[in-house]
Structures are given as C-alpha cells and as structure tokens.
Amino acid sequence: MRNRHDSATLRARHANCTNASPHGIRLAIVLLAIALAACGGPQQNRPDRHPPADSRANALGYRAAHYTPGDTLTERWPSPQGEYDIAFSVPKESGPFPLVLYIPGIGDSIESGARWRLAMLEAGYAVLAIQPRGFGPSLLGSADARSGDFDALARQHANAKQFDAETAQARAALAELRQRAANGDVAYAHLDTRRWAVAGFAWGAAVALRLADSTIAGDQPSAVIALSPSLDLPVDALGPRLAGIRAPVLTITGHADRDPFLPSASAAFREEIHRRLPDGAHLLLMLDEGLHASLAGDTANAPA
C-alpha cells in the first residue's frame, strides 16, 4: 500500500522468509535501509523503519551493529577471460565476516558503489568489487560514447558472449579469493568464504542474477541485491532466464530509473524482472524519484 506521503513503495512477493538464510535477510535489510536514506524523498517523508523486515530480523536473532570500515586493497587479477580489477575491503574488527561480491555497471570504476559498500562494511560484511579491464571509465572515452551512440556500446559490450564471460570471471574471482584466504594471505584472513552474497548495479545486477542460477555449476549466493538490473531480453524471455534462482532477491529501482546503455530497461521492465522471479522471499523497492545515477551508489551522484 502507498499514500502520497510515501517516498518509496516496498512490495514483497511470497515474502515468507522463514526458509531464507539469516545472512541473506540481514543483507537485504542493510540495503533497504541505506537505499531509503540515500534515494528517498525529503527527510520528513521517509519511513523511519520497515516493521515487517525488522520483526523478521529480530525473530532470527539479528541486532544492528556498527563496524569500522578498514582500508581498501586494489589489485589486478588474471583469469581465463582476461584481467580484471578488484577492490577488497573488510571491517577492522576481527571477524570472520561473510562476503559480498559487488559488480559495478558498464563504464563504472572499481571504486563505484561507495555508498552501498560502506553500508555493507559498517554492517559487518567484507566486500570484493570486480570490474573487467576495458569496462570501466575508459569505455566512456570511446568514439561511440563521445558521439552518444550508446546502442553501439551496448551491442559491443552488453552482449550474450560478454555476459557469459563476465559471469565466469566473477566465479573465478570468488575462487581466487577463497584460495588466497586458504593460503593464509593476511589481507583475507578475516573472511568466512562459505557465506557469500552478490550485489550488482545495472549490467552488474544482471550478472549477479546469473550467478544465483542453480542450474549452472558452482555454489550459489545466499542473497542477491539487484540495483537497477539491466537485462537485454524481451519480457517473455525473463521467466526462463530467472527460473533457476533459489536465493532471495532484493530488486531496487525507481520511476526515473533509465539506463543510457540499455534504454529498453525501464523501471516497468525492472518491476517485471521481480514479477517473473520464481516463488521465494523476493522484495521489490520502487523509489518515487530513484534516478539511475543515484542507484549506482556513488557519493558524487547521491543526494545530500
């Protein structure tokens, strides 16, 4: 339900979370809270809390805690799909901390999503962000980008072949991180790599959803945060593409959410992604004034 004073609409479908993992629910609550605070309307119009989510979390023994974000380690890792940049952050406390794999959108830097990642760190999650070489800001300096031909950019970089490659690369990054932790690398000593979730923005959100497909080999995340997901698919193809997802999915979009790389991915289309998910503990957060740039979670683009 919604009235004219609400700054956001939260819609839950099959949201009986008793079978969902406490780790997944906790992460969804963190992102719900920060999304409402960062992207909502005027302060006096924002809901102070979401009672159903609060009560579910309390029943599972979750209490809000504040952790101190540590330094961010940036490196370049190899993979069969090519080199990619990583940024790894972990709270300063002793842990062990569950992991969130964060995947930015096309043209975003490895430092993007700072607002979301800070919220995750403060809530007690380690964060590994990954971005393939050539998919960051350098892409925006191409001739197609300078001429405003984003359709051409999408055809070159948001195609099925690249989608499969980036999904495989994300799994390679997770395996590499686990190996480094197992080898005693002190930078990754405070991780609980058995517990992980995935979050992504735009194209990165599409990859995040793919990682949760139980029909694909490899372990699946315990939760998915899909921020402005951009899938270059007809609506009728969404059901089959999403049918293998078993983890709870939080989809966040807004009525003003338009992706320049994939103009067909409107807010209505993203709402349809939520509707076409298989039965499970899925949530949709629809923001009245959620701009695509704001949903990237970059402090430079976020409202004050």
N, C-alpha and C positions, 0 to 999 in steps of 0.2 A: 504494500500500500504506500501511497505517497500523497503529500499535500503540497501546496505551493511554497511552503516554508522549507521543505527538504532540499538539501544541497546535493543529495545523491540517493539513488534507489538501489537497494540491495535485494536481489532476487535469488532465492535458493530453490533448487530443484532436487527432489529426492535427498534432502539435506539431513537425513538421519545419520549423524556422524559417529554412532556407537561402534561401527566397524572400521572407521578410518583411524589411522595411527595418530596418537597424541602429538607426535613430531609434525605431521602434516597439518593438523588443525592449528597448532601453535604458530607455525609459519604463516598460515592464511590469516590469522588474527593480527599478526605483526604488520603484514602488508595492507590489510584492511584499514588498520588504524592510521598508518602513515599516509595511505592514499587519501583518506578522508581529510587528514590535516593538510596535506600538500596541495590537493587539487580541488577541494570543495569550494563552496561559496564563502561569503563573509563569515567571520568567526561566530557571530551570534546566530547564524543559521545552521551551523554544523551540528549534527548529532554528537553528543558527548561520548556515547558508548553504543555498542550494539548488544543489547541484553541477551539474545539467543546465543550468540557466539561466546559471550562472557560466561554464561551459565554452563555451556558445554565444556569450556576450558576448565572451569572450576571443578566440574564433576570428574575430570581426568587428572586433577591434581596440579594443574598449571597455575602458577602465580607469576605475574610480571616481574622481571628482574632487569637490572641495568648493568651492562658490561662495558668495559673500557676498550674502544677500538685500538688495535695495535697498528704498527706500520704496515704499509703495503709493499709487497715484493713484486717486482715486474721482471719478467724473463721472456725469452723466445724459445719455444719448444718445437722439436721436429715431429712429424707424423707422416705416414704414407701419403696423406692427402696434401702435404705441404706444410711449411712453417706457419706457426700461429703465435700470437702474443698472449701472455697470461698476466693477470694481476691477482695476487693472492693476499688476503687479509684474514687475520684471526684476532679475537679478543686477547687482551693482555693477561687475563686470568688463566688458571692452569688447565681448564678443560677436563676431559676431552669434549670437543664441540662437534655437533653434526655439521654437515657441509651443505651449502647451497651453490650449485653450479649456475652462474649467471651468463647469459648470452645476449650481447647488445644487438641492435639493429644494423642494417646496412648503412655504411657511412659514419657510424659512431666509433669513437675512440675506445680504447681499452679502459679508460677512466670513466666512461659514461655510466649512467645509472647510479651516480654517487649517493643520491638521496635514499634510494632503496637499499643499497648495500650498507650504508651507515645504519639504517634501521635494523637490518639483519644482524650486523655486528653487535649493536647495543642490546639485542635480544638474545645473544649467545650463540650465534652461528658463525662459522668460518665461511668465507666467500671466495670462490675461484671464478674469475671472469675470463672468458676466452674470446678472441677475435682473430679470424684468419688473416694472414698477410694480404694486403690489397683490398680488404673490405672495410677499412677504417676511413678516416678523413681524407686520405689521399684519393679515394674514389670520387670525392666531390670536386676534385680538381680536373677531372677528365673532361674531354671535349663535349661529351653528351651532357654532363652535369652543368657545365658552363652555359650551354645553349638551352638548358631547361628541358632536354629530351629525357625525362625520367622513364618513359616507356622503354626506350632503348637500353637504359641502365638495368631495368628490371629483366628484360629479355636476356641480357648478358650475365647477370649476377643472381637473379632470383628465379632460376630455372630448376627443373627436376634433378638434373645431374649435380648441380651445385648443392641442392638441398640434401641429397644423399651423402655427398662428400662432407658437408658440414656436420651432419648427424654422426657420421663415422668419426670425424675429428673430435667431436665432443666426447664420444665414448673413449677415444684414445687419450684425451686429456684426463678423464676420470681414472683410467687405468694407470697413466703415468703418475698422477698424484698419489694413488694408492701405493705404487711401487716405491716412490720416494719416501713415503711415510714408513713403509715396511722396512726400508733400508736404513732407517734411523736418521734421516735428514732432519736436523734440528728445526728447520723452518716449518716442517709439517708434523712436528712431534705431538701437537695437542689436538689432533683430529680423531674423530670417530667416523672412519670412512664407510662403515656399514650403514650408517644413517645419512641419507642424502636426499635432497630435493632439487628441483631445477626451476629457474625463473628466466624469462626472456622478454625482450621488447621487440615488437613488430616482427620482422623476419626471424629474429632470435626466439620469439614466442612460438612461432611455427615449428622451429627446430626443437624447442622444449616439449611441445606436444608430441612430436615424433619420438622423442626419447622415452616417453611414457607408454609407447605402444607395446603391449605384452606379446604381440605376435612376432616381434623382432628379437633376435638373440641378444642376451645381455640382461643384467638386472635393471629393474625399473625404479624410478624415484618414488619416494613416499608421498610427494605432493608436487603439483605444478602451479606456478604463478604465470599466467599468460597476460602480459601487459600489451594491450593494443595488438593482438595477434593478426598477422597479415599472411593469408594463405591465397595463393594464386590458383584458386579452384572454383568451379561452378558450385552453386549451393547444393545441387543434387549429389555432388561427389563428397560432401563433407561427412555424411554418415558413414560410408565405408572407410574413409580415411581415419576417422576418430574411433571406430568400433572397438579397437584393441586396447583402449585406455582404461585402466583399472584404478589409477590413483585419483584422489580428489583434485579437482581443477578449480582454481580461482581465476576468472576472466575479468579483467578491468578495462573498461573503455569509457567513452563519453560521447555525447551527442555531437560534439565538434571535432571528433577524432577522425582525421583524414590523413592518410599516408601518401606523401608525394611520389614514393616509389611504386606503390600499388593503389592507384586511385579507386579501383573497384572494391577495395577492402574498406567499406564504410562501417559506421557504427552499427547499422542494421545487420550487416554481414557478420560482424563480430558477435552480435547477440545471437545470430543463427548458429555460430560455432558452439555457443553454450547450449543451445537447444538440442543440437544434434549429438552431443556427448552421450555415451551410454549411461544407463542408470548408475548413480553413485552420489557421493557427497560433494556436489559441484555448486559453486557460487558464482553469481554474476554481479559485479559492481558497476553500475551505469552512472557516470558523473554528468551532471547537467551541463557543465562548461569544461569538460575534460578535453583540452587540446592535445593533439598528437605529441607535440614537443614537450608538454608538461608531463605526459605519461612516460617519457624517456627517463625521468628521474634525475635529470641534470640540474644542479643547483642554479646554473645560469639561466635555465628556462623555466624554473619553478616560480610560482607566485610568492611574494614575500609574506 
